Amino acid sequence: MMNKFNWAIFSIFIGGIILFSCNEAATKEMNDAKNNLNEAGTDMKEAAVASNDTLKEKVAADWREFKAESDDAIQKMENDSKELEIKISKASDKQKAKLQAQLKKSNESLQEMKAKLNTRTDEFNRDMENFDDKVADKYDSFKKEFKHDMNELGNAFRGLFKDDEK
């Protein structure tokens, strides 16, 4: 009987070892999986931050280029205005009052555009501190509208004398 009893204890002992070994292997695999998942999450966060930083840099560069182009266009229109003042001073008295009123209106619009650009630049700089993809969309929309308005204003400056030449 003792022999069968030893065999039973031995079998239980081996079974416990096998069960314990399986449980230990499963626990190790679960821990490895958790670590891999945490690393993947960290990698994704780092990639998202890098992507956001890249977009932020691109948006900032686009804005600087837009601002420089807009400042140049405004400066050109201010120079054109000075030239138009000289032309108006040589115009007939009949034309002078009308042209001066039109030029004054165009200059006021130009100053409004200049102020609008400076205000939006300040807003842009503040928005860049809390950058997200909505910032890019917001300023893309503004740039299109601003360029359109500047083209219209440029046409108004160029058209000052055209009406009277007809």
Backbone hydrogen bonds in HBPLUS format (Angstrom, degrees):
<---DONOR---> <-ACCEPTOR-->    atom                        ^
c    i                          cat <-CA-CA->   ^        H-A-AA   ^      H-
h    n   atom  resd res      DA  || num        DHA   H-A  angle D-A-AA Bond
n    s   type  num  typ     dist DA aas  dist angle  dist       angle   num
A0004-LYS N   A0001-MET O   2.96 MM   3  5.19 115.6  2.39  99.9 115.2     1
A0005-PHE N   A0001-MET O   2.86 MM   4  6.18 156.3  1.91 155.3 163.2     2
A0006-ASN N   A0002-MET O   2.90 MM   4  6.10 159.2  1.94 147.5 152.1     3
A0007-TRP N   A0003-ASN O   3.00 MM   4  6.20 153.1  2.07 140.3 148.2     4
A0008-ALA N   A0004-LYS O   2.95 MM   4  6.17 150.9  2.03 144.7 151.8     5
A0009-ILE N   A0005-PHE O   2.98 MM   4  6.26 160.3  2.02 151.0 155.9     6
A0010-PHE N   A0006-ASN O   2.79 MM   4  5.93 160.0  1.83 148.5 155.0     7
A0011-SER N   A0007-TRP O   2.88 MM   4  6.04 155.0  1.95 143.7 150.5     8
A0012-ILE N   A0008-ALA O   2.92 MM   4  6.14 159.2  1.96 147.8 153.3     9
A0013-PHE N   A0009-ILE O   2.83 MM   4  5.97 158.3  1.88 149.0 155.6    10
A0014-ILE N   A0010-PHE O   2.89 MM   4  6.13 162.1  1.93 151.6 155.7    11
A0015-GLY N   A0011-SER O   2.85 MM   4  5.98 160.3  1.89 146.5 152.9    12
A0016-GLY N   A0012-ILE O   2.85 MM   4  6.03 152.2  1.93 146.3 153.7    13
A0017-ILE N   A0013-PHE O   3.01 MM   4  6.29 154.0  2.08 145.2 152.4    14
A0018-ILE N   A0014-ILE O   2.89 MM   4  6.16 163.8  1.91 153.9 158.1    15
A0019-LEU N   A0015-GLY O   2.85 MM   4  6.02 164.6  1.87 148.5 153.4    16
A0020-PHE N   A0016-GLY O   2.76 MM   4  5.84 163.0  1.79 148.0 153.4    17
A0021-SER N   A0017-ILE O   2.77 MM   4  5.89 157.1  1.82 148.3 155.1    18
A0022-CYS N   A0018-ILE O   2.92 MM   4  6.14 158.3  1.97 151.3 156.4    19
A0023-ASN N   A0019-LEU O   3.00 MM   4  6.18 160.2  2.04 147.9 153.7    20
A0024-GLU N   A0020-PHE O   2.85 MM   4  6.04 154.4  1.92 147.1 154.6    21
A0025-ALA N   A0021-SER O   2.91 MM   4  6.10 155.8  1.97 146.2 152.7    22
A0026-ALA N   A0022-CYS O   2.90 MM   4  6.10 158.9  1.94 148.5 154.5    23
A0027-THR N   A0023-ASN O   2.91 MM   4  6.09 155.7  1.97 145.7 152.5    24
A0028-LYS N   A0024-GLU O   2.94 MM   4  6.15 157.0  1.99 145.5 151.8    25
A0029-GLU N   A0025-ALA O   2.92 MM   4  6.15 158.5  1.96 147.9 153.8    26
A0030-MET N   A0026-ALA O   2.89 MM   4  6.13 153.2  1.97 145.9 153.5    27
A0031-ASN N   A0027-THR O   2.89 MM   4  6.15 158.4  1.94 149.4 155.2    28
A0032-ASP N   A0028-LYS O   2.83 MM   4  6.07 158.4  1.88 150.0 156.4    29
A0033-ALA N   A0029-GLU O   2.87 MM   4  6.04 156.8  1.92 145.4 152.0    30
A0034-LYS N   A0030-MET O   2.87 MM   4  6.11 155.7  1.93 147.7 154.3    31
A0035-ASN N   A0031-ASN O   2.91 MM   4  6.15 162.1  1.94 149.5 154.3    32
A0036-ASN N   A0032-ASP O   2.87 MM   4  6.12 161.1  1.90 151.0 156.3    33
A0037-LEU N   A0033-ALA O   2.87 MM   4  6.06 155.6  1.93 147.2 154.1    34
A0038-ASN N   A0034-LYS O   2.85 MM   4  6.11 159.7  1.89 152.6 158.1    35
A0039-GLU N   A0035-ASN O   2.88 MM   4  6.10 158.5  1.93 150.6 156.5    36
A0040-ALA N   A0036-ASN O   2.87 MM   4  6.05 155.3  1.93 145.4 152.5    37
A0041-GLY N   A0037-LEU O   2.91 MM   4  6.12 156.6  1.96 147.8 154.3    38
A0042-THR N   A0038-ASN O   2.93 MM   4  6.16 156.1  1.99 145.7 152.3    39
A0043-ASP N   A0039-GLU O   2.83 MM   4  6.05 158.6  1.88 148.6 154.8    40
A0044-MET N   A0040-ALA O   2.88 MM   4  6.10 154.7  1.94 147.6 154.3    41
A0045-LYS N   A0041-GLY O   2.96 MM   4  6.20 156.9  2.01 147.2 153.4    42
A0046-GLU N   A0042-THR O   2.91 MM   4  6.14 162.2  1.94 152.5 157.3    43
A0047-ALA N   A0043-ASP O   2.88 MM   4  6.07 153.6  1.95 145.4 153.0    44
A0048-ALA N   A0044-MET O   2.87 MM   4  6.06 155.0  1.93 147.4 154.2    45
A0049-VAL N   A0045-LYS O   2.93 MM   4  6.16 158.2  1.97 149.7 155.4    46
A0050-ALA N   A0046-GLU O   2.92 MM   4  6.09 160.2  1.96 145.7 151.5    47
A0051-SER N   A0047-ALA O   2.84 MM   4  5.99 157.4  1.89 146.8 153.3    48
A0052-ASN N   A0048-ALA O   2.88 MM   4  6.02 158.6  1.92 146.2 152.3    49
A0053-ASP N   A0049-VAL O   2.82 MM   4  6.03 155.3  1.88 148.9 156.1    50
A0054-THR N   A0050-ALA O   2.92 MM   4  6.13 154.5  1.98 146.1 152.9    51
A0055-LEU N   A0051-SER O   2.93 MM   4  6.20 162.0  1.97 150.5 155.2    52
A0056-LYS N   A0052-ASN O   2.82 MM   4  5.98 157.4  1.87 147.0 154.0    53
A0057-GLU N   A0053-ASP O   2.93 MM   4  6.14 157.8  1.98 147.1 152.4    54
A0058-LYS N   A0054-THR O   3.00 MM   4  6.25 156.9  2.05 147.5 154.0    55
A0059-VAL N   A0055-LEU O   2.85 MM   4  6.07 165.5  1.87 157.0 160.5    56
A0060-ALA N   A0056-LYS O   2.92 MM   4  6.07 161.3  1.95 149.1 154.6    57
A0061-ALA N   A0057-GLU O   2.93 MM   4  6.11 157.8  1.98 145.9 152.0    58
A0062-ASP N   A0058-LYS O   2.86 MM   4  6.08 160.5  1.90 151.6 157.2    59
A0063-TRP N   A0059-VAL O   2.91 MM   4  6.13 155.5  1.97 147.7 154.4    60
A0064-ARG N   A0060-ALA O   2.95 MM   4  6.21 159.9  1.99 149.0 154.3    61
A0065-GLU N   A0061-ALA O   3.01 MM   4  6.24 160.1  2.05 149.6 154.8    62
A0066-PHE N   A0062-ASP O   2.88 MM   4  6.10 163.8  1.90 150.0 154.9    63
A0067-LYS N   A0063-TRP O   2.76 MM   4  5.90 164.2  1.78 156.0 160.3    64
A0068-ALA N   A0064-ARG O   2.96 MM   4  6.10 161.5  1.99 146.5 151.4    65
A0069-GLU N   A0065-GLU O   2.95 MM   4  6.18 165.1  1.97 153.4 157.5    66
A0070-SER N   A0066-PHE O   2.85 MM   4  6.01 158.5  1.90 150.0 156.6    67
A0071-ASP N   A0067-LYS O   2.81 MM   4  5.98 160.6  1.84 151.4 156.8    68
A0072-ASP N   A0068-ALA O   2.96 MM   4  6.17 155.1  2.02 145.5 152.4    69
A0073-ALA N   A0069-GLU O   2.93 MM   4  6.20 156.0  1.99 146.1 152.8    70
A0074-ILE N   A0070-SER O   2.87 MM   4  6.11 159.0  1.91 152.2 157.9    71
A0075-GLN N   A0071-ASP O   2.90 MM   4  6.10 161.8  1.94 147.3 152.6    72
A0076-LYS N   A0072-ASP O   2.88 MM   4  6.12 155.9  1.94 148.2 155.0    73
A0077-MET N   A0073-ALA O   2.96 MM   4  6.22 157.7  2.01 146.6 152.4    74
A0078-GLU N   A0074-ILE O   2.87 MM   4  6.17 150.0  1.96 149.4 158.4    75
A0079-ASN N   A0075-GLN O   2.94 MM   4  6.24 153.8  2.01 147.1 154.1    76
A0080-ASP N   A0076-LYS O   2.80 MM   4  6.09 156.5  1.85 149.5 156.9    77
A0081-SER N   A0077-MET O   2.84 MM   4  6.00 148.2  1.94 141.8 150.4    78
A0082-LYS N   A0078-GLU O   3.17 MM   4  6.50 150.0  2.26 141.5 148.1    79
A0083-GLU N   A0079-ASN O   3.08 MM   4  6.44 155.7  2.14 148.6 155.3    80
A0084-LEU N   A0080-ASP O   2.80 MM   4  6.09 152.0  1.88 148.6 157.2    81
A0085-GLU N   A0081-SER O   2.89 MM   4  6.18 146.3  2.00 145.3 154.3    82
A0086-ILE N   A0082-LYS O   3.23 MM   4  6.58 149.7  2.33 141.3 148.1    83
A0087-LYS N   A0083-GLU O   3.05 MM   4  6.44 157.2  2.10 147.0 153.3    84
A0088-ILE N   A0084-LEU O   2.76 MM   4  5.97 158.9  1.80 152.5 158.6    85
A0089-SER N   A0085-GLU O   2.95 MM   4  6.13 150.2  2.04 141.1 149.0    86
A0090-LYS N   A0087-LYS O   3.07 MM   3  5.25 139.0  2.24  99.6 111.4    87
A0091-ALA N   A0088-ILE O   2.96 MM   3  4.94 153.9  2.03 102.5 111.0    88
A0095-GLN N   A0092-SER O   3.09 MM   3  5.33 119.3  2.47 102.0 115.9    89
A0096-LYS N   A0092-SER O   2.83 MM   4  5.94 153.7  1.90 156.6 165.6    90
A0099-LEU N   A0095-GLN O   2.85 MM   4  5.98 172.5  1.86 168.6 171.2    91
A0100-GLN N   A0096-LYS O   2.81 MM   4  5.90 159.2  1.85 154.0 160.2    92
A0101-ALA N   A0097-ALA O   3.04 MM   4  6.19 154.5  2.11 143.5 150.0    93
A0102-GLN N   A0098-LYS O   3.01 MM   4  6.31 157.5  2.06 148.0 154.4    94
A0103-LEU N   A0099-LEU O   2.80 MM   4  5.98 159.9  1.84 149.9 156.0    95
A0104-LYS N   A0100-GLN O   2.82 MM   4  5.93 156.2  1.88 143.9 151.0    96
A0105-LYS N   A0101-ALA O   3.01 MM   4  6.21 160.9  2.05 145.6 150.3    97
A0106-SER N   A0102-GLN O   2.93 MM   4  6.19 159.3  1.97 148.1 153.9    98
A0107-ASN N   A0103-LEU O   2.78 MM   4  5.99 157.3  1.83 151.9 158.3    99
A0108-GLU N   A0104-LYS O   2.90 MM   4  6.13 153.8  1.97 148.8 156.0   100
A0109-SER N   A0105-LYS O   2.99 MM   4  6.26 156.0  2.05 145.6 152.2   101
A0110-LEU N   A0106-SER O   2.87 MM   4  6.11 150.1  1.96 143.9 152.8   102
A0111-GLN N   A0107-ASN O   2.92 MM   4  6.19 156.0  1.98 147.6 153.2   103
A0112-GLU N   A0108-GLU O   2.95 MM   4  6.22 150.7  2.04 145.1 153.5   104
A0113-MET N   A0109-SER O   2.91 MM   4  6.18 154.8  1.97 147.5 154.3   105
A0114-LYS N   A0110-LEU O   2.91 MM   4  6.15 154.9  1.97 147.4 154.6   106
A0115-ALA N   A0111-GLN O   2.93 MM   4  6.14 160.0  1.97 146.3 151.2   107
A0116-LYS N   A0112-GLU O   2.82 MM   4  6.00 157.6  1.87 147.9 154.9   108
A0117-LEU N   A0113-MET O   2.90 MM   4  6.09 158.5  1.95 148.2 153.4   109
A0118-ASN N   A0114-LYS O   3.02 MM   4  6.30 159.4  2.07 147.2 152.7   110
A0119-THR N   A0115-ALA O   2.85 MM   4  6.06 158.8  1.90 152.2 158.2   111
A0120-ARG N   A0116-LYS O   2.91 MM   4  6.08 163.8  1.94 149.5 154.2   112
A0121-THR N   A0117-LEU O   2.88 MM   4  6.05 143.7  2.01 142.3 152.7   113
A0122-ASP N   A0118-ASN O   3.07 MM   4  6.34 155.6  2.13 144.9 150.3   114
A0123-GLU N   A0119-THR O   2.97 MM   4  6.30 161.2  2.01 150.5 156.0   115
A0124-PHE N   A0120-ARG O   2.77 MM   4  5.88 155.8  1.83 143.8 151.2   116
A0125-ASN N   A0121-THR O   2.97 MM   4  6.22 160.8  2.01 148.8 152.8   117
A0126-ARG N   A0122-ASP O   3.11 MM   4  6.42 153.8  2.18 146.7 153.6   118
A0127-ASP N   A0123-GLU O   2.79 MM   4  6.06 162.3  1.82 155.9 161.3   119
A0128-MET N   A0124-PHE O   2.89 MM   4  6.09 141.9  2.03 149.4 159.5   120
A0129-GLU N   A0126-ARG O   3.11 MM   3  5.53 148.0  2.21 107.3 116.4   121
A0130-ASN N   A0127-ASP O   3.15 MM   3  5.52 136.8  2.35 106.4 116.3   122
A0135-VAL N   A0132-ASP O   3.04 MM   3  5.72 146.6  2.15 118.9 126.7   123
A0137-ASP N   A0133-ASP O   3.35 MM   4  6.69 162.5  2.39 146.9 150.5   124
A0138-LYS N   A0134-LYS O   2.91 MM   4  6.06 163.8  1.94 151.1 155.8   125
A0139-TYR N   A0135-VAL O   3.08 MM   4  6.29 163.3  2.11 154.4 157.4   126
A0140-ASP N   A0136-ALA O   2.94 MM   4  6.05 144.8  2.06 147.3 157.3   127
A0141-SER N   A0137-ASP O   3.10 MM   4  6.24 162.3  2.14 150.2 153.9   128
A0142-PHE N   A0138-LYS O   3.16 MM   4  6.44 155.0  2.23 138.0 145.1   129
A0143-LYS N   A0139-TYR O   2.90 MM   4  5.98 161.0  1.93 142.3 147.2   130
A0144-LYS N   A0140-ASP O   3.13 MM   4  6.38 161.5  2.17 149.7 153.4   131
A0145-GLU N   A0141-SER O   3.12 MM   4  6.36 168.4  2.13 152.4 155.5   132
A0146-PHE N   A0142-PHE O   2.77 MM   4  5.92 164.1  1.79 158.4 163.4   133
A0147-LYS N   A0143-LYS O   2.90 MM   4  6.01 166.0  1.92 150.9 154.6   134
A0148-HIS N   A0144-LYS O   3.03 MM   4  6.21 158.1  2.08 146.9 153.1   135
A0149-ASP N   A0145-GLU O   2.94 MM   4  6.20 164.4  1.96 151.8 155.8   136
A0150-MET N   A0146-PHE O   2.81 MM   4  6.05 154.3  1.87 151.8 159.5   137
A0151-ASN N   A0147-LYS O   2.92 MM   4  6.13 152.8  1.99 146.0 153.0   138
A0152-GLU N   A0148-HIS O   2.98 MM   4  6.31 158.8  2.03 151.5 157.3   139
A0153-LEU N   A0149-ASP O   2.93 MM   4  6.17 156.7  1.99 145.4 151.9   140
A0154-GLY N   A0150-MET O   2.81 MM   4  6.01 155.5  1.87 147.0 154.1   141
A0155-ASN N   A0151-ASN O   2.90 MM   4  6.17 152.7  1.98 147.2 154.5   142
A0156-ALA N   A0152-GLU O   2.97 MM   4  6.29 145.1  2.10 141.3 151.4   143
A0157-PHE N   A0153-LEU O   2.99 MM   4  6.36 154.1  2.06 150.9 156.9   144
A0158-ARG N   A0154-GLY O   2.96 MM   4  6.22 165.0  1.98 150.8 155.0   145
A0159-GLY N   A0155-ASN O   2.84 MM   4  5.86 138.7  2.02 139.8 151.2   146
A0160-LEU N   A0157-PHE O   3.38 MM   3  5.57 166.4  2.40 105.7 109.7   147
A0165-GLU N   A0161-PHE O   3.09 MM   4  6.23 129.6  2.36 142.9 156.8   148
A0165-GLU N   A0162-LYS O   3.20 MM   3  5.06 135.8  2.41  93.8 106.1   149
